[in-house]
Amino acid sequence: MTASTPQEFPAEAHAALSDETLKVALRRLKTHFALGRQLAFTRYGDMEALREQGRAIRDYALSRLDSLLESFERQVKSRGGQVHWARDAKEARDIILKILRETGAKTVTKGKSMVSEEIALNPFLEANGMHPVETDLGEYIIQLRKEPPSHIIAPAFHLSKEQVAETFRESHTELDPRRSLEERTTLVLEARRMLRAQFEAADAGITGANFLSAEEGAAVIVTNEGNGDLTRLLPKTHIVLTGIEKVVADLDDVSVLLRLLTRSATGQDISSYVTVMLGPRNAKEADGPENFHIVLLDNGRSRLIGTEAEDVLRCIRCAACLNHCPIYGAVGGHSYGATYSGPIGAALNPNLLGVSAARHHTNASTFCGRCAEVCPVKIPLPKIMRYWRAREYASGLAPKAMTFGLGLWAFAAKRPALYRFFSATVAWTLRKLGGKKGHVHALPIMNGWFAVRDFPAPQGKSFHHLWAHRK
């Protein structure tokens, strides 16, 4: 598929609403992720106290980001590792390419990393003669399909089992074309078979990091497939690529965030693998990389410090906001045309991509507040989206029809008598149009709304009327 751009979001979202296969996949958000989170939170008990603790840990780290990162760097170097600082995507790509060339690497296995998607690492490596192979099952599937991920923790969430089977038949041509691929377990076994040779042949491995611990100089990754350990242990060179905001004070803080991450992401009390990476192997160790590198990416993150959008840096990439968002649940992740979709994308992309490029994302929200309610570290996502909308307006990028409409509403709202007359007239008209069933099916305006739903006609008395009579 051809990747879309953030500017194409309205058209892509409209097309997604008609995609029947995608609708089936997105319904699993409630039965898989949302329900799993709810049950995991219930089992734990006082999740609100844990969320407050998580929020405090992330805020503390962000308030001391510079000193914690310096401490992390010292600890990594003390164990024989190397730390590289990248101001933007280009610097990060160039650093990684230089490391690979200096170590003579050609084949690279990769663990799932949203930061590597953010900097478009795979096409860059391919253009420079490298062969990157995604080893996370979902990432492996979409790499074969030449698609970007549609979800932060489940990259191939948008696909059906039948689509995956078709992709394997088209890609794994060396296997028996008559083989059965009807069961999910068979698909997993085939992917494992194909990837085993890649793990054994890889010259270098690249992973992300869920957290960085400053006191210990440790990078921590969380997986359910074990591919992260094979990616970091088997090759001679291991590169960890991650954002500067992932650092926290110590492993005690990491342990708190792990309880929040796994429950919020997949509904697990703990994931299958939690790996603490502490540099290259020493003389007493039987496995592990000879060369250990950490690439710390800024790419606009430090620009958020001190702004009204700073809290977005608390994010631990659990995707709970996506799993509960009515917009994401209707159009999926590819519609956004960006690495980060859903509410976290709407709060983060204007900084990463620019307000003009990502303005549709901040406007793709009902402001129901569900994303903030489920965020494990209590990021005020609607507030941050409003901040970007204000920046959009201040830059003169907001649609003229919208600004005119809001200006008209503000004019009436500042004049109580006019507002009461106007609201009463609109309510009376909608009641008449709604008829006995109480729903309006069409209006000369709001065509986008009526394309997929009706509008409930007002019922009963207005708030002003009730207030005047009941006080």
KEKE-151442 format. One record per residue (C-alpha): residue number from 0; x, y, z. Coordinates in steps of 0.001 Angstrom, whole numbers, plus 500000, padded with zeros to 6 digits. Layout:
<pts>
PT  pos      c1      c2      c3
PT  NUM       X       Y       Z
...
</pts>
This chain:
<pts>
PT  pos      c1      c2      c3
PT    0  500000  500000  500000
PT    1  501070  503604  499450
PT    2  501636  505427  502725
PT    3  499400  508436  503200
PT    4  500392  511781  504705
PT    5  498894  513664  507677
PT    6  497452  516226  505255
PT    7  495393  513451  503641
PT    8  493718  512469  506912
PT    9  490170  513646  505991
PT   10  490152  511652  502746
PT   11  491829  508608  504306
PT   12  489421  508629  507250
PT   13  486456  508814  504882
PT   14  487789  505816  502943
PT   15  488420  503870  506171
PT   16  484778  504249  507192
PT   17  483828  502125  504182
PT   18  486453  499416  504755
PT   19  484492  496394  506006
PT   20  487597  494330  506839
PT   21  488971  497196  508912
PT   22  485669  497534  510765
PT   23  485870  493913  511871
PT   24  489444  494392  513076
PT   25  488680  497598  514964
PT   26  485828  495959  516844
PT   27  488487  493848  518544
PT   28  489744  496951  520342
PT   29  486916  496555  522861
PT   30  487006  492779  523191
PT   31  490802  492479  523338
PT   32  492586  495551  524635
PT   33  489930  497583  526444
PT   34  488432  494589  528248
PT   35  491879  493217  529067
PT   36  492890  496523  530629
PT   37  489706  496684  532679
PT   38  490189  493170  534090
PT   39  493876  493767  534824
PT   40  493108  496989  536678
PT   41  490415  495221  538698
PT   42  492811  492436  539695
PT   43  495430  494896  540912
PT   44  493191  496876  543218
PT   45  494179  500506  543830
PT   46  495193  501442  540305
PT   47  494514  505136  540905
PT   48  497280  505273  543489
PT   49  499598  503484  541057
PT   50  498688  505924  538276
PT   51  499484  508857  540553
PT   52  502817  507270  541394
PT   53  503536  506759  537704
PT   54  502640  510350  536870
PT   55  504932  511613  539640
PT   56  507820  509423  538421
PT   57  507513  510720  534876
PT   58  507172  514351  535995
PT   59  510231  514022  538224
PT   60  512255  512594  535340
PT   61  511176  515331  532927
PT   62  512039  518051  535456
PT   63  515582  516630  535683
PT   64  515940  515323  532150
PT   65  519402  516774  531532
PT   66  521032  515461  534710
PT   67  519401  512027  534468
PT   68  520550  511607  530877
PT   69  524103  512591  531820
PT   70  524055  510098  534692
PT   71  522740  507411  532350
PT   72  525535  508131  529871
PT   73  528220  507853  532566
PT   74  526921  504495  533752
PT   75  526702  503064  530218
PT   76  530263  504126  529458
PT   77  531509  502682  532753
PT   78  530351  499243  531543
PT   79  531969  499548  528128
PT   80  529001  500822  526158
PT   81  528824  503894  523954
PT   82  526186  506647  523945
PT   83  525384  508766  520888
PT   84  523256  511918  520877
PT   85  521052  512658  517865
PT   86  519389  516044  517475
PT   87  517056  514896  514720
PT   88  516084  511944  512537
PT   89  518905  512509  510039
PT   90  521587  512491  512724
PT   91  520136  509310  514236
PT   92  520120  507532  510865
PT   93  523661  508665  510078
PT   94  524940  507521  513496
PT   95  523425  504061  513081
PT   96  524760  503694  509540
PT   97  528245  504686  510703
PT   98  528157  502085  513504
PT   99  527039  499375  511085
PT  100  529703  500226  508534
PT  101  532469  500388  511129
PT  102  531522  496904  512369
PT  103  531114  495506  508864
PT  104  527433  494701  509343
PT  105  525181  493973  506389
PT  106  522232  492018  507790
PT  107  520388  493636  510690
PT  108  517634  492127  512827
PT  109  515278  494584  514512
PT  110  512976  494472  517485
PT  111  509787  496525  517372
PT  112  510636  500221  517699
PT  113  508297  503134  517075
PT  114  511305  505459  517129
PT  115  512826  503593  514190
PT  116  509519  504140  512370
PT  117  509632  507802  513376
PT  118  513029  508309  511710
PT  119  512215  506042  508697
PT  120  515215  503853  509480
PT  121  514428  500780  507356
PT  122  514216  502491  503945
PT  123  517354  504462  504795
PT  124  519322  501301  505616
PT  125  518056  499554  502493
PT  126  519094  502517  500363
PT  127  522591  502171  501832
PT  128  523046  498479  501118
PT  129  521841  497063  504438
PT  130  519213  494363  504912
PT  131  517008  495140  507962
PT  132  514652  492352  509064
PT  133  511795  493016  511492
PT  134  511510  490193  514023
PT  135  508376  491146  515960
PT  136  505588  489078  514369
PT  137  503367  492068  513609
PT  138  506255  494135  512283
PT  139  507465  491181  510198
PT  140  504034  490855  508588
PT  141  503727  494535  507670
PT  142  507325  494622  506423
PT  143  506437  491856  503988
PT  144  503379  493866  502935
PT  145  505406  497119  502722
PT  146  502981  498829  505095
PT  147  503554  501067  508108
PT  148  502251  499921  511509
PT  149  498629  500784  512270
PT  150  498895  500533  516064
PT  151  501605  501290  518608
PT  152  501734  497843  520229
PT  153  499973  495727  517576
PT  154  501417  496807  514207
PT  155  499320  494387  512129
PT  156  496121  494858  514116
PT  157  494257  496012  511010
PT  158  494732  492705  509195
PT  159  492635  489556  509205
PT  160  494078  486059  509568
PT  161  493246  485422  505914
PT  162  495183  488498  504787
PT  163  498236  487344  506745
PT  164  498010  483887  505174
PT  165  497845  485456  501711
PT  166  500910  487582  502494
PT  167  502882  484525  503639
PT  168  501980  482612  500479
PT  169  503142  485508  498312
PT  170  506378  486035  500261
PT  171  507462  482553  501337
PT  172  507622  481091  497844
PT  173  510240  478520  498827
PT  174  507665  476675  500967
PT  175  505078  474151  499809
PT  176  502275  476123  498085
PT  177  499787  473441  499168
PT  178  500478  473904  502890
PT  179  497570  474776  505179
PT  180  497605  478262  506714
PT  181  494146  478271  508252
PT  182  495186  478287  511919
PT  183  496868  481165  513704
PT  184  499352  478799  515334
PT  185  500422  477609  511874
PT  186  501075  481197  510804
PT  187  503164  481822  513914
PT  188  505197  478655  513373
PT  189  505890  479602  509767
PT  190  507077  483085  510745
PT  191  509301  481548  513416
PT  192  510768  479151  510866
PT  193  511558  481957  508418
PT  194  513040  484226  511074
PT  195  515284  481632  512714
PT  196  517833  481809  509891
PT  197  517744  485616  510041
PT  198  518559  485606  513762
PT  199  521509  483271  513212
PT  200  522915  485266  510267
PT  201  522509  488801  511616
PT  202  525609  490936  511953
PT  203  523868  493517  514154
PT  204  520669  493888  516133
PT  205  518631  497039  516721
PT  206  516018  497361  519457
PT  207  514135  500163  521084
PT  208  513810  500696  524827
PT  209  510684  501080  526907
PT  210  512630  502722  529730
PT  211  516137  503923  530571
PT  212  517364  503768  534172
PT  213  519811  506551  534975
PT  214  521269  505130  538186
PT  215  522137  501742  536704
PT  216  522751  502822  533093
PT  217  520247  500179  532023
PT  218  517957  500027  528999
PT  219  514786  497977  529545
PT  220  512648  496361  526852
PT  221  509316  494583  527255
PT  222  508267  491857  524795
PT  223  505975  488855  524546
PT  224  507769  486933  521804
PT  225  511398  486706  522899
PT  226  512552  488249  519642
PT  227  514052  491154  521541
PT  228  516483  488867  523354
PT  229  517467  487039  520160
PT  230  517991  490390  518448
PT  231  520282  491733  521152
PT  232  522162  488559  522198
PT  233  523097  486788  518955
PT  234  524733  489526  516799
PT  235  528142  491008  517573
PT  236  526717  494521  517667
PT  237  523625  495724  519499
PT  238  522196  499208  518988
PT  239  519460  500603  521235
PT  240  517525  503437  519582
PT  241  515196  505420  521827
PT  242  513914  508881  522701
PT  243  515522  511023  525382
PT  244  512247  511178  527322
PT  245  512396  507453  528220
PT  246  514826  508008  531096
PT  247  513777  507669  534754
PT  248  515765  507803  537972
PT  249  516326  504099  538713
PT  250  515025  500558  538337
PT  251  512648  501048  541264
PT  252  510850  503658  539153
PT  253  510982  501319  536161
PT  254  509241  498600  538183
PT  255  506311  500929  538915
PT  256  505969  501933  535271
PT  257  506120  498278  534186
PT  258  503036  497541  536300
PT  259  501231  500341  534505
PT  260  502540  499577  531014
PT  261  501619  495920  530722
PT  262  498191  496276  532318
PT  263  497324  499301  530170
PT  264  498683  497863  526937
PT  265  497714  494197  526803
PT  266  495883  493525  530060
PT  267  498800  491444  531390
PT  268  500026  491611  534964
PT  269  503495  491365  533456
PT  270  504703  490639  529939
PT  271  506441  487396  528982
PT  272  509885  489003  528816
PT  273  511321  491994  530662
PT  274  514937  492442  529586
PT  275  517436  494687  531377
PT  276  520369  495558  529093
PT  277  523608  496666  530759
PT  278  526184  496958  528004
PT  279  528428  494543  526061
PT  280  529187  491090  527413
PT  281  532111  490769  529775
PT  282  534715  488026  530038
PT  283  532554  485930  532375
PT  284  529464  485945  530146
PT  285  528763  483310  527507
PT  286  526545  485398  525267
PT  287  525728  488988  524418
PT  288  527063  491592  522001
PT  289  530684  492596  521721
PT  290  529665  496166  520859
PT  291  526871  497996  522688
PT  292  525560  501374  521518
PT  293  522756  503621  522736
PT  294  521399  506240  520318
PT  295  519398  508923  522155
PT  296  517040  510858  519890
PT  297  515726  514350  520551
PT  298  513879  515162  517305
PT  299  511926  518020  518867
PT  300  511282  516461  522272
PT  301  513333  518989  524223
PT  302  511393  521714  522416
PT  303  508311  520718  524419
PT  304  509910  521326  527811
PT  305  508282  524321  529475
PT  306  505322  524458  527068
PT  307  501679  523581  527668
PT  308  502295  520363  525716
PT  309  505175  519153  527917
PT  310  503031  516507  529635
PT  311  502877  514499  526412
PT  312  506471  513447  527146
PT  313  505164  511353  530057
PT  314  503866  508832  527510
PT  315  504984  505214  528027
PT  316  503596  504067  524623
PT  317  500961  501687  525988
PT  318  498328  502643  523362
PT  319  495494  502705  525922
PT  320  494345  506030  524476
PT  321  494079  504477  520999
PT  322  492189  501464  522323
PT  323  489492  503637  523899
PT  324  489270  506468  521346
PT  325  486051  506611  519267
PT  326  487905  508291  516396
PT  327  490718  505761  516196
PT  328  488133  503019  516685
PT  329  486305  504215  513567
PT  330  489166  504917  511138
PT  331  492215  502994  512413
PT  332  495840  504046  512447
PT  333  496784  504260  508762
PT  334  494346  507137  508211
PT  335  496611  509420  510241
PT  336  499530  509057  507820
PT  337  502034  509307  510680
PT  338  503990  507065  513029
PT  339  501840  508029  516007
PT  340  498065  507866  515608
PT  341  495035  508348  517824
PT  342  495026  510793  520745
PT  343  498756  510469  521465
PT  344  499455  511239  517820
PT  345  497160  514259  517939
PT  346  499078  515536  520972
PT  347  502574  514700  519707
PT  348  502555  515083  515918
PT  349  502160  518889  515735
PT  350  505512  519123  517502
PT  351  507242  516366  515505
PT  352  505790  517252  512098
PT  353  504684  520872  512466
PT  354  501267  522364  513202
PT  355  500457  522898  509529
PT  356  501201  519255  508665
PT  357  499377  517662  511612
PT  358  496502  520080  512205
PT  359  493886  517546  511082
PT  360  494974  515203  513868
PT  361  494266  517699  516644
PT  362  490833  518380  515175
PT  363  489996  514671  514929
PT  364  488655  514485  518464
PT  365  485253  514596  520120
PT  366  486966  515776  523336
PT  367  485053  513080  525201
PT  368  488072  512817  527505
PT  369  488202  509029  527499
PT  370  491880  509076  526473
PT  371  492843  511069  529560
PT  372  490703  508846  531793
PT  373  492554  505687  530753
PT  374  496085  507095  530407
PT  375  498236  505269  532982
PT  376  500354  508368  533660
PT  377  497445  510826  533473
PT  378  498457  512855  530415
PT  379  495796  515567  529868
PT  380  495491  514748  526170
PT  381  492390  516891  525392
PT  382  494086  519896  527031
PT  383  497184  519392  524873
PT  384  495042  519053  521735
PT  385  493331  522346  522612
PT  386  496780  523905  522937
PT  387  497673  522811  519401
PT  388  494302  524014  518104
PT  389  495053  527416  519593
PT  390  498438  527388  517863
PT  391  496696  526461  514624
PT  392  494317  529400  514996
PT  393  497120  531810  515927
PT  394  499046  530737  512820
PT  395  496082  531474  510561
PT  396  495798  527817  509547
PT  397  492328  527112  510925
PT  398  489610  526651  508253
PT  399  487831  529931  507518
PT  400  484383  528362  507764
PT  401  485177  527045  511237
PT  402  486593  530333  512518
PT  403  483614  532198  511072
PT  404  481194  529795  512741
PT  405  482957  530054  516099
PT  406  483053  533822  515777
PT  407  479316  533881  515133
PT  408  478672  531645  518128
PT  409  480912  533810  520345
PT  410  479060  536940  519209
PT  411  475747  535395  520271
PT  412  477127  533861  523486
PT  413  478261  537281  524709
PT  414  474696  538588  524325
PT  415  472398  536527  526587
PT  416  469120  537666  525076
PT  417  470308  536913  521532
PT  418  471764  533579  522634
PT  419  468504  532479  524311
PT  420  466490  533466  521265
PT  421  468876  531750  518883
PT  422  469169  528506  520929
PT  423  465394  528323  521438
PT  424  464807  528767  517703
PT  425  467343  526068  516807
PT  426  465929  523656  519398
PT  427  462347  524212  518148
PT  428  463444  523651  514532
PT  429  465330  520459  515343
PT  430  462364  519092  517315
PT  431  460106  519662  514338
PT  432  462581  518038  511951
PT  433  463054  515119  514327
PT  434  459372  514238  514261
PT  435  458018  511372  516346
PT  436  461229  509352  516220
PT  437  463257  512207  517695
PT  438  466165  512017  515235
PT  439  467201  514414  512478
PT  440  468396  512567  509373
PT  441  469800  515455  507309
PT  442  470543  519182  507371
PT  443  472046  521590  504821
PT  444  475157  521674  507045
PT  445  477133  518989  508953
PT  446  477230  516625  505968
PT  447  480110  514702  507512
PT  448  478076  513953  510621
PT  449  475019  512741  508721
PT  450  477132  510515  506461
PT  451  477422  507937  509265
PT  452  474856  508852  511944
PT  453  471643  510705  512761
PT  454  471376  513708  515052
PT  455  469209  513411  518205
PT  456  466606  516163  518352
PT  457  466510  518215  521599
PT  458  464009  516950  524157
PT  459  462326  518745  527060
PT  460  463183  522208  528346
PT  461  466471  524061  528006
PT  462  468874  524428  530933
PT  463  468139  528166  531103
PT  464  464412  527468  531339
PT  465  464864  524862  534076
PT  466  467229  527128  536002
PT  467  464790  530025  535882
PT  468  461986  527872  537305
PT  469  463898  525687  539779
PT  470  466830  527905  540816
</pts>
